[in-house]
C-alpha cells in the first residue's frame, strides 16, 4: 500500500444505502472486487477514520477513504507480438485480431495469444474476466479475424459484459461459403450443443437437455454461380448473430447447406485453391486461403464512459480479398 495512492469519497444523496465495497469499486475501477475486499480486510480502507466492513451501508456525509491495492503481477507473461489497434481511449481498446491468434491462453496454447500481446502493449487492463484473460470481454475463434473490444478497467468490463449479455451489442461478420442459397436473406434458428463424438465441435440438435438456442440473420452480398455448370458455386454472406454460441456462424452455415470455405471442421475443406475458384473439379492449384473464411467486420455498442453509440470496423483481410478477386475473375 502507498499513501500517495490514497483516494477519498464523501457520500452524497445518490450513494446513500450503497455498500462500502460497491462505492470502493467506483473509487478504484482499475482493480478487481476481490483485490479491494482484501484491502478492506487488511485495514487499508476506512469510513470516517474507522475500520469498515465491505457490506456496511453508507450514509450521507460519510467519508470513505482507502489506498489502492498493489498491482498484481501479470498472470499472462507479456509478449511482443504484432497487434493491430483500431481505437484506444481511457476505458477501452478495439483491435483487429489476426487469423491464427488465440485470444487467451488455454490447454496446449500457453503463448502467442492476444492476451499476451495486450499485456506487452498496455499498462492497464481489467482483470474481471479472470487471471488468464486480462482485458478480455469476449472472444473470436482462433482462425476468425476481425474486431474485438478490450476493457482497460473493471467498470468498463462490467458495462460491456452486460451489453453482450443483454444482446444490445450489434455484431456483423463477412463469410465466404460454398454453394448458392435460394433466399437473399433469412433467419437461421436452431438449438446447438457440443458434438458428443468430438468435444471441440458443435452440432445442431433438438431442444432439451444441454441444448442452447441459437439465432443468426444472414444476407447475401454476392453470388458466384458455378462456371459452365462445374462445381457448386460460392456466396459472400453478411451475418448478424443474435446469440453468441460457440462456433455459431460456422455451424449455422453448414446447417444451411453452405459450409464456410476452408472450414475443415464443418465440411468446408482444408483449403480453397485458385483452380477450385475457377470451377476445376480436379485437385491442384495455388492455395488462396487455409483457414475459415470468416471475418468479424463490425462491432457496435454503447461506450461505457459516454453512453454514446459507437461502431468500429475492420477491413476484409488479404486472404479473403484474394478469394473474392479469384471468384470475380472466374465469373
FENJO-V795018 format. One record per helix or strand of 2 or more residues. SS is the DSSP state (A for helix, B for strand). FROM is the first residue (numbers start at 1). TO is the last residue. If there is no record, write none. Layout:
{{SS & FROM & TO} {SS & FROM & TO}}
//
This chain:
{{A & 3 & 5} {B & 6 & 10} {A & 13 & 15} {A & 20 & 27} {A & 33 & 41} {B & 45 & 47} {B & 50 & 51} {B & 63 & 67} {B & 85 & 88} {B & 92 & 97} {A & 114 & 121} {B & 145 & 151} {A & 154 & 166} {B & 170 & 178} {B & 185 & 195} {B & 198 & 205} {B & 212 & 224} {A & 227 & 229} {B & 234 & 241} {A & 248 & 256} {A & 264 & 266} {B & 272 & 273} {A & 274 & 277} {B & 287 & 289} {B & 294 & 302} {B & 309 & 313} {A & 318 & 330}}
//
